[in-house]
Amino acid sequence: MADGIENKVIVITGASSGLGEAAARLLAQRGAKLVLGARRSDRIEALAAELGEAIALRTDVVVRADVEALVAAAVERFGRIDVMIANAGIMPNAPIEKLLVEDWDRVVDVNIKGVLYGIAAALPHFQAQKSGHFITTSSVAGHKVRRGSTVYAGTKSAVRAISEGLRQEVKPWNIRTTIISPGAVATELADSVTDPEWRASTKAGYAATSIPADSFARAVAFAIEQPEDVDINEILFRPTSQEF
């Protein structure tokens, strides 16, 4: 894997808005070749057309075949895959006692299985190349748990554990791994909160403290652009005003 970002083939899930879209825009500016996945195909197709050397494929990360097809499209179009950014995520926060079990199922499927399916799809290619870079999106909630975020925090803690275990196991193939844990960043994440009371309070909190999504994009670029012998394993960042 060459140093820098230019000409690297980068797959991004959850690319239709927020963190994924911001990362795609910055990486395109730096000369990357992008493969964008998300459920909202109209958005990623428009984004790919705008960015130039990019393709888009409708992808639901809870469907393993979709994620496999996304990675296969990268290899078919560009001949390889250099970076897999497993970014798709939801945050349907609410206190446990509300028993929103369907929300629990969804957040586990998207936030944990979606990451695992990305690993499963990209790892064989990385092993064959003896190079590659996994970037997974965790959260401040993967470090600190607050009332209402119990299940979400559990999934983001799982992402950190999976990524750290992966880091230890992929050394024979010169593969890098990075966990990025954002605090309050301006995205559509609050829209995934189904409980009306918690949705309103979450949106109010984000409106008061959140920072632009390009903060995440810069963290992604920093991790990718390091020389091949430097492995940035974890980045935790928050708005300066965020307390927890």
Secondary structure as GFF3:
##gff-version 3
##sequence-region A 1 244
A	DSSP	beta_strand	9	13	.	.	.	ID=ss1
A	DSSP	alpha_helix	18	29	.	.	.	ID=ss2
A	DSSP	beta_strand	33	38	.	.	.	ID=ss3
A	DSSP	alpha_helix	41	51	.	.	.	ID=ss4
A	DSSP	beta_strand	54	58	.	.	.	ID=ss5
A	DSSP	alpha_helix	64	78	.	.	.	ID=ss6
A	DSSP	beta_strand	83	86	.	.	.	ID=ss7
A	DSSP	three_ten_helix	96	98	.	.	.	ID=ss8
A	DSSP	alpha_helix	101	108	.	.	.	ID=ss9
A	DSSP	pi_helix	109	113	.	.	.	ID=ss10
A	DSSP	alpha_helix	114	129	.	.	.	ID=ss11
A	DSSP	beta_strand	132	137	.	.	.	ID=ss12
A	DSSP	three_ten_helix	140	142	.	.	.	ID=ss13
A	DSSP	alpha_helix	150	169	.	.	.	ID=ss14
A	DSSP	three_ten_helix	171	173	.	.	.	ID=ss15
A	DSSP	beta_strand	175	182	.	.	.	ID=ss16
A	DSSP	three_ten_helix	189	192	.	.	.	ID=ss17
A	DSSP	alpha_helix	196	209	.	.	.	ID=ss18
A	DSSP	alpha_helix	214	225	.	.	.	ID=ss19
A	DSSP	beta_strand	234	237	.	.	.	ID=ss20
###
